[in-house]
Amino acid sequence: MGLFSFLNRDLAIDLGTANTIVIYKDQVVVDEPSIVAIDKKTEEVIAVGKKAQLMHEKTHANIETIRPLKDGVIAHFKAAEAMIRGFIKMADDGKRSFFTPSLNLVICIPSGITEVEKRAVFESAEHANARERYLIHEPMAAALGIGLDVELPEGHMIIDIGGGTTDIAVIALSDIVTDQSIRVAGDDFNRDIVEYVRRQHNTLIGERSAEQVKIHVGSALQDLENPPEDFAIHGRDLLTGIPKQITVSYTEIAGALDKSISKIEEAIMKALESTPPELASDIYKKGLYLTGGGALIRGLDKRLMLKTKLPVRIGDDPLRAVARGTGIALKNRHRFTFLMS
């Protein structure tokens, strides 16, 4: 710690489509939905994170809720900047100083984004008064977060299923050797559920309700050893317009999610096909590592095991694996060459 270390503040940010996690001093200080509520007349930010989530799909004409990230990248620049500022403010440890500390940020991004999309993240961080800005790819952060030594000459395959993207990468010697990034992930699962309920039950539900269905009865297989109980949700009857309650089972949701999960399977097979043979040998021994919120879908590990004929392991606390890895990269940012600045 230097004499003037109090003038610097190091934050690691997992800027996710669904949730944003901020780590400060090895602790998760912010874990909030990636959403802001804005007053349309004044364009002022009313709420960020959980408070804005409570308003989502319940607003009147003067308030708009915006999810600034779509498919893992910034889709609404001003809202993203306001959201990052809001989360940085939440991360304040409560201390007041005469000096405003300089921010050093490491921000996590999908492996398949374009240079233009990277620039949008950099500029959002710059406008949030970050002095040093670094980017790290999600699969690399996930590998660090589940305790893998990415600097070894050994191959590891990471499958990170987030809210907007699924990132699949083979990592060795501190870099990504081959990767696939597809914009099919948790948000698509939610849309699949909304569409299924509309088509099969003539009932319209919102994305928040679909998220609850995914959490309670989401499944990748129609035959589970420990099946969850059926789940009741409320929506609007499309025939009468009257609110109603319906009950859905995990077998129904497994059918609804099948097409999206099949796309993820295809991307995994493509990544395996393009893996160099020596690294493929490592992957055969070690298997595949699942991280991200999508890893919690019941039976997904077993389904991928049947598809690839390889062992599939779910990382510890998969929801926060990327955030933990981003925090590790932050502490070692002058050591890791894979960080983009």
Secondary structure as GFF3:
##gff-version 3
##sequence-region A 1 341
A	DSSP	three_ten_helix	5	7	.	.	.	ID=ss1
A	DSSP	beta_strand	8	15	.	.	.	ID=ss2
A	DSSP	beta_strand	19	24	.	.	.	ID=ss3
A	DSSP	beta_strand	27	33	.	.	.	ID=ss4
A	DSSP	beta_strand	36	39	.	.	.	ID=ss5
A	DSSP	beta_strand	45	48	.	.	.	ID=ss6
A	DSSP	alpha_helix	50	55	.	.	.	ID=ss7
A	DSSP	beta_strand	63	66	.	.	.	ID=ss8
A	DSSP	beta_strand	69	70	.	.	.	ID=ss9
A	DSSP	beta_strand	73	74	.	.	.	ID=ss10
A	DSSP	alpha_helix	77	90	.	.	.	ID=ss11
A	DSSP	beta_strand	102	109	.	.	.	ID=ss12
A	DSSP	alpha_helix	115	127	.	.	.	ID=ss13
A	DSSP	beta_strand	130	137	.	.	.	ID=ss14
A	DSSP	alpha_helix	138	145	.	.	.	ID=ss15
A	DSSP	beta_strand	156	161	.	.	.	ID=ss16
A	DSSP	beta_strand	166	172	.	.	.	ID=ss17
A	DSSP	beta_strand	175	182	.	.	.	ID=ss18
A	DSSP	alpha_helix	186	201	.	.	.	ID=ss19
A	DSSP	beta_strand	203	204	.	.	.	ID=ss20
A	DSSP	alpha_helix	207	217	.	.	.	ID=ss21
A	DSSP	beta_strand	231	237	.	.	.	ID=ss22
A	DSSP	beta_strand	243	248	.	.	.	ID=ss23
A	DSSP	alpha_helix	250	273	.	.	.	ID=ss24
A	DSSP	alpha_helix	277	286	.	.	.	ID=ss25
A	DSSP	beta_strand	288	291	.	.	.	ID=ss26
A	DSSP	three_ten_helix	293	296	.	.	.	ID=ss27
A	DSSP	alpha_helix	300	308	.	.	.	ID=ss28
A	DSSP	beta_strand	312	314	.	.	.	ID=ss29
A	DSSP	three_ten_helix	318	320	.	.	.	ID=ss30
A	DSSP	alpha_helix	321	331	.	.	.	ID=ss31
###
